Amino acid sequence: TQGGTAKYASSELTYKLNINKYIIKEEDLSTFDVMTLPNLNYVIFVVSTHGYGTPPSSCEAFFNFIMRSDLPSILNDVNFTIFGLGDSSYEKFNYCAKILCARLKMLGAHLFHPIGLGDDNHDFCFEGALEPWSNELIENLNKNHFAFHSKIDSLPYDNPYSVQIEQNKAEQVDNLFNKKLKGKIINTKTLTDSSSIKQVVKVDIESKECFNYSSGDIVLINPINTNKEDIKYLLSYFNLNDDTIVSIYKAQKIVLKVKAYDLFMKYLDINSIVRRRFCRIAKEYCDSPHQKEKLTLYSTVEGRGEFYFYADKERRTYIEMLKDFNGIKLPLDIFINEVGFITPREFSISSYTKEKTNHFEVTLGIIDYFTEYKRRKIGLFSQMVLNLIKDNSSEREIMIETRKGKMKQISVEKDELIITTGTGIAPIRSYLIERNMTKTKGKIILIYGCRDKDKDYLYKEEFEQRSQVYSNLNIELYNAFSREGNNKYYVQNVIIEQSNVIIPFVMNDNCERITLVGNAKFLPRAIKIAFAKGITKEKGISEEEADKLFKSTIENKMYIESW
């Protein structure tokens, strides 16, 4: 899972199978021992696809291993099926589920039930496919694989976390984030004009420890809940004082021992979007007959349309639902197990230094929008940064960790075409600063697109004035401002318009890579079409011939980093 959706889908599927008297062992692929896979008899994979067909970062190691070409056919005794999560509006829809299915077959495993493809573009998101797929799966298991025909009407959910309230002032314990670096935001700078449709901010971060990083590396930042009223509401709801010590255990091992105020501020994801399963649980703790009836409806298949309008379309959070349904009297342990812990936000580092350092920068596109009913919603980390800007403050403590990125430097003698849009310039900025230090001899063509030259051209002065950080680069810059002039002009238009420069450049053997950074939904497909049109224009051949030439000479040079 990347953001928790696949984890939720897996727990729902586990619950449904448990009701049908199947014993399920649920494991995260990030910690699963792949060497035990040949010994398993029946396996159900629940896998999401991230960006342009890449697996979630948490299970990259599993995918890298299972795709190794030297593996023998050792899965002959394994029966498997897969439920994938994706978005059909993306070119690589459910790519990870499909490629995993093909690979497991190659290794000898037997697909005992057709794979299911959850679609975020469906009216009911992935549940639109999960509901019928899981029903057919259970029917298949009962009829063809096991002799089970009985069913339990209801079953309590497995709650991995238990809670203990302590009145003493015992030393606090953090085994949840203890491997992360402590850091703080030391400065913010808005990069866009106040009239821009989206605010973008450069965030300077300082950690308490020094470390090395390369261009393309990722930083994971744990945001906090900054709404004091929400925190006070939950303290009152659970009858806790600010400094009451709350201990959380998993498998009888201490995970967290913190003050109640810190629990709600730093750890629990109280502002995440409420899931339909919550209604199924909350109705058991609701003392209002009318509200219980509504929660019961929301938890059924018949009522899911009404629930999605209430929760998904309006981005309703757990804390908002507790306020709307004030008859719900949840125990703290149930609440903790349902909302879970705050998921770290991933950002490409947009700065670079050769030396070991405790300072780096990220480029943040502020998430700030209105729902259909004009309810303003702001992202968790975005709210933190906006508060700092509003209060004219510069420091806020955060927890961070870094991870190696995939974008590597090419040979110093080689050429490269780089195409990026919007905040996609962040890792490219870091990459170019590092490349400048290598005193590269190769040429770089950079095509950068944004809406308006004077409103949201990020790091405009650096690029236009060729500041010192790029002084050693042989770089040719093309810009595409999509909202200037009468006609919309995008990065793909640059490729077609400047085809006499760009097509010979990328087809030359000295061009080692074409780097594409941007939105996976539109950019990769648009760029591929533009290359084919550019080839048609320069070579005087048909579009079909141009497409073949693109695939044989250009496509294998493309490196795509997208979201």
C-alpha positions in Angstrom: 0.0 0.0 0.0 1.1 3.6 -0.6 -1.4 5.7 1.3 -3.4 3.0 3.1 -6.2 2.2 0.6 -4.9 -1.3 -0.3 -4.5 -2.0 3.5 -8.1 -1.0 4.0 -9.3 -3.1 1.1 -7.3 -6.1 2.4 -8.9 -5.8 5.9 -12.4 -5.6 4.4 -11.7 -8.7 2.3 -10.3 -10.5 5.4 -13.4 -9.6 7.4 -15.7 -10.9 4.7 -13.7 -14.2 4.4 -13.7 -14.6 8.2 -17.5 -14.2 8.2 -17.5 -17.1 5.8 -15.4 -19.2 8.2 -12.1 -18.9 6.4 -9.0 -18.4 8.5 -6.9 -15.6 7.1 -3.4 -14.6 7.9 -3.0 -11.0 6.7 0.6 -9.8 6.0 2.1 -6.6 4.6 4.2 -7.2 1.5 6.8 -4.8 3.0 7.6 -7.3 5.8 6.5 -10.5 4.1 9.2 -13.2 3.8 9.1 -13.9 0.1 11.1 -17.2 0.6 8.1 -18.7 2.3 5.8 -18.1 -0.7 6.5 -21.6 -2.3 5.2 -23.2 0.9 1.8 -21.5 0.8 -1.2 -23.1 -0.7 -3.7 -20.3 -1.2 -2.7 -16.6 -1.5 -4.7 -13.5 -2.2 -2.6 -10.4 -3.1 -4.1 -6.9 -2.7 -1.9 -4.5 -4.6 -2.1 -0.9 -5.7 -0.4 0.8 -8.6 1.4 4.1 -8.0 2.2 6.8 -10.6 3.2 5.5 -14.0 2.8 1.8 -13.2 5.2 1.5 -10.3 4.5 -0.5 -7.1 4.1 1.2 -3.8 7.5 2.1 -2.3 6.8 -0.2 0.7 6.8 -3.3 -1.5 9.5 -2.5 -4.1 11.8 -5.1 -2.6 9.2 -7.8 -3.1 8.5 -6.8 -6.7 12.2 -6.5 -7.5 12.8 -10.0 -6.1 9.8 -11.7 -7.8 10.7 -10.1 -11.2 14.3 -11.5 -11.1 15.0 -13.4 -14.3 17.1 -16.1 -12.6 14.2 -17.5 -10.5 13.2 -21.1 -11.3 9.5 -22.3 -11.5 9.1 -23.0 -7.8 5.5 -21.9 -7.2 3.8 -25.0 -8.7 1.9 -25.7 -5.4 0.7 -22.1 -5.0 -2.9 -21.1 -5.8 -3.4 -17.4 -6.0 -5.6 -14.5 -7.0 -5.2 -10.8 -7.0 -7.3 -7.7 -6.3 -5.7 -4.6 -7.8 -6.3 -0.9 -7.0 -5.9 1.7 -9.7 -7.5 4.5 -11.7 -8.8 3.7 -15.3 -8.0 7.3 -16.3 -4.3 6.5 -16.1 -2.4 4.8 -18.9 -1.0 2.1 -16.6 -4.3 1.1 -15.0 -3.7 -1.6 -12.4 -0.4 -2.3 -14.0 1.2 -3.8 -10.8 -1.7 -6.3 -10.4 -1.5 -7.4 -14.0 2.3 -7.8 -14.1 2.4 -9.6 -10.8 -0.3 -12.0 -12.1 1.7 -12.7 -15.3 4.9 -13.2 -13.3 3.4 -15.6 -10.8 2.1 -17.7 -13.6 5.5 -17.8 -15.2 6.9 -19.1 -11.9 4.4 -22.0 -12.0 1.6 -20.6 -9.7 -2.0 -21.3 -10.6 -4.6 -18.5 -10.8 -7.6 -20.1 -9.1 -9.9 -17.0 -9.4 -9.8 -14.2 -12.0 -8.1 -11.0 -10.8 -10.2 -8.1 -9.7 -9.4 -4.6 -10.9 -10.6 -1.8 -8.5 -11.1 1.5 -10.1 -10.8 4.8 -8.3 -12.7 6.3 -11.2 -15.8 4.3 -10.3 -18.7 6.0 -8.5 -17.9 3.9 -5.5 -14.1 3.9 -6.0 -12.5 0.5 -5.6 -15.4 -0.9 -3.6 -17.5 -0.9 -6.8 -15.4 -3.8 -8.0 -14.4 -5.3 -4.6 -18.0 -6.1 -3.6 -19.0 -8.3 -6.5 -15.4 -9.7 -6.9 -15.2 -10.9 -3.3 -18.7 -12.4 -3.5 -17.7 -14.4 -6.6 -14.4 -15.4 -4.9 -16.2 -16.8 -1.9 -18.6 -18.7 -4.1 -15.7 -20.1 -6.0 -13.9 -21.2 -2.8 -17.0 -22.8 -1.4 -17.9 -24.6 -4.5 -14.6 -25.7 -6.0 -12.0 -25.6 -3.3 -13.5 -26.0 0.2 -16.6 -27.6 1.5 -17.7 -24.6 3.5 -21.3 -23.5 3.1 -22.1 -21.9 6.5 -21.8 -18.2 7.3 -21.6 -16.0 10.4 -23.9 -13.0 10.5 -21.4 -10.7 12.1 -17.9 -10.8 13.6 -15.8 -8.3 15.5 -13.0 -6.7 13.6 -9.5 -7.7 14.6 -8.0 -4.8 16.6 -4.2 -5.1 16.6 -3.8 -2.2 19.0 -4.8 -2.3 22.7 -4.8 0.8 25.0 -4.0 1.4 28.6 -4.6 4.7 30.4 -1.9 5.5 33.0 -2.1 8.2 35.6 1.6 8.2 36.6 4.1 10.4 34.9 6.1 7.5 33.5 8.8 8.0 30.9 7.3 8.3 27.4 8.1 5.7 24.8 8.0 6.0 21.0 8.6 2.8 19.1 6.5 4.1 16.2 8.7 6.9 14.9 11.9 6.2 16.9 13.9 5.4 13.7 13.1 8.8 12.2 15.2 11.9 12.4 14.1 14.8 14.4 13.9 18.0 12.3 12.3 21.3 12.0 11.0 23.7 9.4 13.3 26.7 9.5 12.0 28.8 6.7 9.2 29.0 4.0 9.1 31.0 0.8 6.1 31.3 -1.5 7.3 30.8 -5.1 4.0 31.7 -6.9 2.1 34.9 -7.3 -0.8 35.6 -5.0 -3.2 35.4 -8.0 -1.9 31.9 -9.0 -4.5 29.2 -9.1 -2.3 27.0 -6.8 0.2 28.2 -4.2 3.6 26.6 -4.2 6.1 27.0 -1.3 9.8 26.3 -0.9 10.2 24.7 2.6 13.6 24.8 4.2 14.1 21.9 6.7 16.9 21.2 9.2 17.5 17.9 10.9 19.3 17.4 14.2 21.7 15.0 12.5 23.8 15.3 9.4 23.4 12.9 6.4 24.3 12.5 2.8 21.8 12.6 0.0 21.8 12.6 -3.8 19.6 14.3 -6.3 16.4 12.4 -6.8 16.3 11.2 -3.2 13.0 11.3 -1.3 12.2 12.8 2.1 9.3 11.4 4.1 7.7 14.0 6.5 5.3 13.3 9.3 2.9 16.2 9.5 0.9 17.0 12.6 -2.7 18.0 13.4 -2.5 21.8 14.0 -6.2 22.4 14.8 -6.3 22.9 18.6 -10.0 22.8 18.7 -10.1 19.3 17.2 -7.6 18.1 19.7 -9.5 19.6 22.6 -12.7 18.1 21.3 -11.2 14.6 21.3 -9.7 15.0 24.8 -13.2 15.9 26.1 -14.8 13.1 24.0 -12.6 10.5 25.6 -12.6 12.2 29.0 -8.8 12.7 29.0 -6.6 15.5 30.3 -3.8 17.0 28.2 -1.1 15.2 30.2 -2.8 11.9 30.7 -0.4 9.1 29.7 -1.8 6.8 27.0 0.0 3.5 26.3 -0.6 1.6 23.1 0.4 -2.0 22.7 0.6 -4.4 19.7 1.0 -8.1 20.3 1.6 -7.2 24.0 4.6 -5.1 23.1 4.6 -1.4 23.8 4.4 0.7 20.6 3.7 4.2 22.1 3.5 5.8 25.5 2.7 9.5 25.2 0.6 12.3 26.6 -3.0 12.3 25.3 -2.6 15.8 23.7 0.5 14.6 21.8 -1.3 11.4 20.7 -4.0 13.4 19.0 -1.6 16.1 17.7 1.4 14.1 16.5 0.3 10.5 15.9 -3.3 9.7 15.1 -4.7 10.4 11.7 -7.9 12.1 13.0 -8.3 14.2 9.8 -8.2 11.3 7.3 -11.3 10.5 5.3 -13.7 8.3 7.0 -14.2 4.8 5.6 -17.5 2.9 5.3 -16.3 0.2 7.7 -16.4 2.8 10.4 -20.2 3.0 10.1 -20.4 -0.7 10.7 -18.4 -0.4 13.9 -19.8 2.9 15.1 -23.4 1.8 15.0 -22.7 -0.7 17.7 -21.7 2.2 20.0 -24.4 4.6 19.0 -27.2 5.5 21.6 -29.3 7.5 19.2 -31.9 5.3 17.4 -32.1 7.8 14.4 -28.3 8.0 14.0 -27.9 4.2 14.4 -30.4 3.7 11.6 -28.4 6.0 9.4 -25.1 4.3 10.2 -26.7 0.9 9.5 -27.8 2.2 6.1 -24.4 3.6 5.3 -22.8 0.2 6.2 -24.9 -1.7 3.7 -24.4 -2.2 -0.1 -27.8 -0.4 -0.6 -26.6 2.6 1.3 -23.1 3.0 -0.1 -24.2 5.6 -2.6 -25.5 7.8 0.1 -22.4 7.2 2.2 -20.0 8.1 -0.7 -21.9 11.3 -1.2 -21.6 12.1 2.5 -18.0 11.0 3.1 -16.0 10.6 -0.1 -17.4 13.5 -2.2 -17.3 15.9 0.7 -14.0 14.5 2.1 -15.6 14.0 5.5 -13.1 13.2 8.3 -13.4 10.9 11.3 -13.6 13.9 13.7 -16.2 15.5 11.5 -18.3 12.4 11.6 -18.1 12.1 15.4 -19.4 15.7 15.6 -22.2 15.0 13.0 -23.2 11.7 14.8 -22.9 12.8 18.4 -24.7 9.7 19.6 -21.6 7.6 18.9 -19.7 6.8 22.1 -16.6 5.0 20.9 -14.0 3.5 23.3 -10.5 4.9 22.7 -9.0 1.6 21.5 -11.6 1.2 18.8 -11.0 4.8 17.7 -7.2 4.3 17.5 -7.6 1.1 15.5 -9.9 2.7 13.0 -8.2 6.0 12.3 -4.7 4.6 12.4 -1.5 6.6 12.5 -0.5 9.6 10.3 1.1 8.4 7.1 4.3 10.3 6.2 4.1 12.5 3.1 6.7 11.9 0.4 8.6 14.7 -1.3 11.5 14.9 -3.8 14.3 16.9 -2.3 14.8 20.0 -4.4 18.2 21.1 -3.2 21.7 19.4 -3.4 25.0 19.6 -1.7 28.1 17.4 -2.0 28.9 17.6 1.7 27.2 15.8 4.6 24.5 18.2 5.7 21.6 18.7 8.0 19.8 21.1 5.7 17.6 20.4 2.6 14.7 21.9 0.7 11.4 20.6 -0.6 8.9 22.2 -3.0 5.4 21.9 -1.8 2.2 22.4 -3.9 -0.3 23.5 -1.3 -3.4 21.3 -1.2 -6.3 23.8 -0.7 -9.7 23.3 -2.4 -13.5 23.4 -1.9 -15.8 20.4 -2.0 -19.1 20.3 -3.9 -20.9 21.9 -0.9 -18.2 24.6 -0.7 -16.5 23.1 2.4 -12.8 24.2 2.4 -10.3 21.3 2.7 -6.6 21.7 3.3 -3.9 19.0 3.3 -2.4 18.2 6.7 1.2 19.3 5.8 -0.2 22.1 3.7 -2.0 23.4 6.8 1.2 23.3 8.9 3.0 25.4 6.3 0.2 27.8 5.8 0.0 28.4 9.6 3.8 29.2 9.6 3.3 31.7 6.7 0.2 33.3 8.4 1.9 33.6 11.8 5.2 34.8 10.2 6.9 32.0 12.1 9.7 29.9 10.8 10.1 26.9 13.2 8.0 23.8 13.6 9.3 20.5 14.8 8.7 17.5 12.5 9.8 13.9 12.1 11.6 13.0 8.9 13.4 10.1 7.1 15.1 9.9 3.8 15.0 7.2 1.1 17.1 6.7 -2.0 15.5 7.8 -5.2 15.6 6.2 -8.6 16.8 9.1 -10.8 20.5 8.7 -11.3 23.1 10.9 -13.0 24.0 9.9 -16.6 27.5 9.9 -18.0 29.2 13.3 -18.0 29.8 13.1 -21.8 26.2 12.2 -22.7 23.3 14.4 -23.7 19.9 14.4 -22.1 16.4 15.7 -22.8 14.4 16.7 -19.6 10.7 17.4 -19.7 8.8 18.5 -16.6 5.8 20.5 -15.5 4.7 22.3 -12.3 6.3 21.0 -9.1 8.0 18.3 -11.1 10.8 20.8 -11.4 11.7 20.0 -7.8 13.8 16.8 -8.4 15.1 18.3 -11.6 16.4 21.4 -9.8 18.3 19.1 -7.4 19.5 16.9 -10.3 20.8 19.9 -12.3 22.7 21.4 -9.3 24.5 18.1 -8.8 25.2 17.8 -12.5 26.6 21.3 -12.5 29.2 20.1 -9.9 30.3 17.3 -12.1 31.3 19.8 -14.9 29.4 17.7 -17.5 30.4 18.0 -21.2 27.0 16.7 -22.4 24.2 19.0 -23.5 20.9 19.2 -21.7 17.6 20.4 -23.3 15.1 21.3 -20.6 11.4 21.8 -21.5 9.5 23.2 -18.5 5.8 23.8 -18.5 3.5 25.8 -16.1 0.4 27.9 -16.5 1.7 31.5 -16.5 5.2 33.0 -16.7 4.5 35.7 -14.1 2.4 33.7 -11.7 3.7 30.1 -11.3 7.1 29.8 -13.1 9.0 28.1 -10.2 12.6 29.1 -9.7 12.2 31.5 -12.6 15.2 33.7 -11.8 17.5 30.7 -11.3 16.7 29.4 -14.8 16.4 32.6 -16.7 19.5 34.2 -15.3 21.5 30.9 -15.4 22.5 31.4 -11.8 25.8 30.1 -10.4 24.3 26.7 -9.6 24.0 26.0 -13.3 27.0 27.9 -14.6 28.9 24.8 -15.8 25.9 23.3 -17.7 25.4 23.4 -21.4 21.7 23.8 -21.1 19.1 24.9 -23.6 15.8 26.0 -22.1 12.3 25.9 -23.7 9.2 27.0 -21.7 5.5 26.2 -22.3 3.1 28.6 -20.6 -0.3 27.0 -21.0 -2.5 30.0 -20.0 -0.7 32.7 -22.0 -2.1 33.8 -25.3 -5.3 32.7 -27.0 -4.3 29.0 -27.4 -3.2 26.6 -24.7 0.5 25.7 -25.1 1.9 22.7 -23.4 5.3 20.9 -23.2 4.2 18.5 -25.9 3.6 21.4 -28.2 7.2 22.4 -27.8 8.3 18.9 -29.0 6.2 19.3 -32.2 7.1 23.0 -32.8 10.8 22.5 -32.2 10.9 19.1 -33.8 13.8 20.1 -36.1 15.9 20.5 -32.9 14.5 17.9 -30.6 14.0 14.9 -32.8 17.6 14.7 -34.2 18.8 15.4 -30.6 17.0 12.4 -29.0 17.6 10.1 -31.9 21.4 10.7 -31.7 23.4 8.0 -30.0 24.9 10.5 -27.7 21.5 11.2 -26.1 21.5 8.7 -23.2 18.2 9.5 -21.6 14.9 11.3 -21.9 13.7 12.2 -18.4 10.0 12.9 -17.9 8.7 14.1 -14.5 5.1 15.1 -14.0 1.5 13.9 -13.7 1.1 10.2 -14.7 -2.5 10.8 -15.8 -1.8 13.0 -18.8 1.9 13.6 -19.4 3.5 10.3 -20.5 0.8 9.6 -23.1 0.8 13.2 -24.4 4.6 13.2 -24.8 4.7 9.9 -26.7 2.1 11.2 -29.1 4.1 14.4 -29.6 7.3 12.5 -30.4 5.4 10.5 -33.0 4.0 13.7 -34.6 7.5 15.3 -34.5 9.0 12.2 -36.3 6.2 12.4 -38.9 7.0 16.1 -39.4 10.8 15.6 -39.7 11.0 12.3 -41.6 8.0 12.8 -43.9 6.6 9.4 -43.0 3.1 8.1 -41.9 2.0 8.3 -38.3 2.1 4.5 -38.1 5.7 4.4 -39.3 6.6 7.2 -37.0 5.1 5.3 -34.0 7.2 2.2 -34.9 10.3 4.4 -35.2 9.6 6.0 -31.9 9.3 2.6 -30.2 12.5 1.3 -31.7 14.7 4.4 -31.2 13.4 6.7 -28.5 11.0 4.9 -26.1 13.7 2.8 -24.5 15.6 6.0 -23.6 12.7 7.3 -21.5 12.8 7.4 -17.8 9.5 8.4 -16.2 9.0 9.6 -12.7 5.4 10.5 -12.0 2.6 10.6 -9.6 
